[in-house]
Amino acid sequence: MEIKIETEYVTLGQFLKLADFISSGGEAKFAVKELDIIVNGDKEDRRGRKLYPNDVVVVEGQTFTIV
């Protein structure tokens, strides 16, 4: 699935909201610790991680590409 962004990058916390894994930014802190998140093949738990176009994010087995 593709997640389209209009800016240079989005943070992992913003991405989780765009992908409907969380409903508010305040939930991001807990979500990154609880969800199984892999960015470009590496486990990730920093909500401030910057995601750029062509990054591949896997959350709980669902694969997303930033475009």
C-alpha positions as CSV (number, residue, x, y, z in Angstrom):
1,M,0.0,0.0,0.0
2,E,1.3,3.5,-0.8
3,I,1.2,6.5,1.6
4,K,1.4,9.7,-0.3
5,I,3.1,12.7,1.4
6,E,3.2,16.3,0.3
7,T,6.3,17.3,2.3
8,E,10.0,16.3,2.1
9,Y,9.4,13.7,4.9
10,V,7.1,12.6,7.6
11,T,8.0,11.3,11.0
12,L,7.1,7.7,12.0
13,G,4.5,9.1,14.4
14,Q,2.8,11.1,11.6
15,F,3.0,8.1,9.4
16,L,1.2,5.9,11.9
17,K,-1.6,8.5,12.0
18,L,-1.7,8.7,8.1
19,A,-1.9,4.9,7.9
20,D,-4.8,4.8,10.5
21,F,-2.8,2.9,13.1
22,I,-3.4,5.6,15.7
23,S,-6.1,8.3,15.9
24,S,-4.0,11.1,17.5
25,G,-0.4,12.1,17.7
26,G,-0.4,11.5,21.5
27,E,-0.8,7.8,20.9
28,A,2.4,7.6,18.8
29,K,4.7,7.3,21.9
30,F,3.0,4.2,23.0
31,A,2.3,2.8,19.5
32,V,6.0,2.7,18.5
33,K,6.8,0.6,21.6
34,E,3.9,-1.8,21.2
35,L,3.6,-2.3,17.4
36,D,6.1,-4.4,15.4
37,I,7.5,-1.7,13.1
38,I,10.3,-2.3,10.5
39,V,11.7,0.6,8.4
40,N,13.8,-0.4,5.4
41,G,14.5,-3.8,7.0
42,D,15.5,-2.5,10.5
43,K,13.3,-2.6,13.6
44,E,12.3,0.9,14.6
45,D,10.9,2.3,17.8
46,R,11.6,6.1,17.5
47,R,8.5,8.1,16.7
48,G,10.6,10.9,15.4
49,R,12.3,8.8,12.7
50,K,12.1,10.7,9.4
51,L,10.5,8.8,6.5
52,Y,11.3,9.8,3.0
53,P,9.8,8.9,-0.4
54,N,10.7,5.3,-1.3
55,D,11.1,4.2,2.3
56,V,9.4,0.9,3.0
57,V,7.6,0.5,6.4
58,V,6.2,-2.7,7.7
59,V,3.7,-2.4,10.6
60,E,2.3,-5.6,12.1
61,G,2.9,-7.4,8.8
62,Q,1.4,-4.8,6.5
63,T,3.8,-3.2,4.0
64,F,3.6,0.5,3.1
65,T,5.7,2.5,0.7
66,I,6.2,6.3,1.1
67,V,5.5,8.2,-2.1
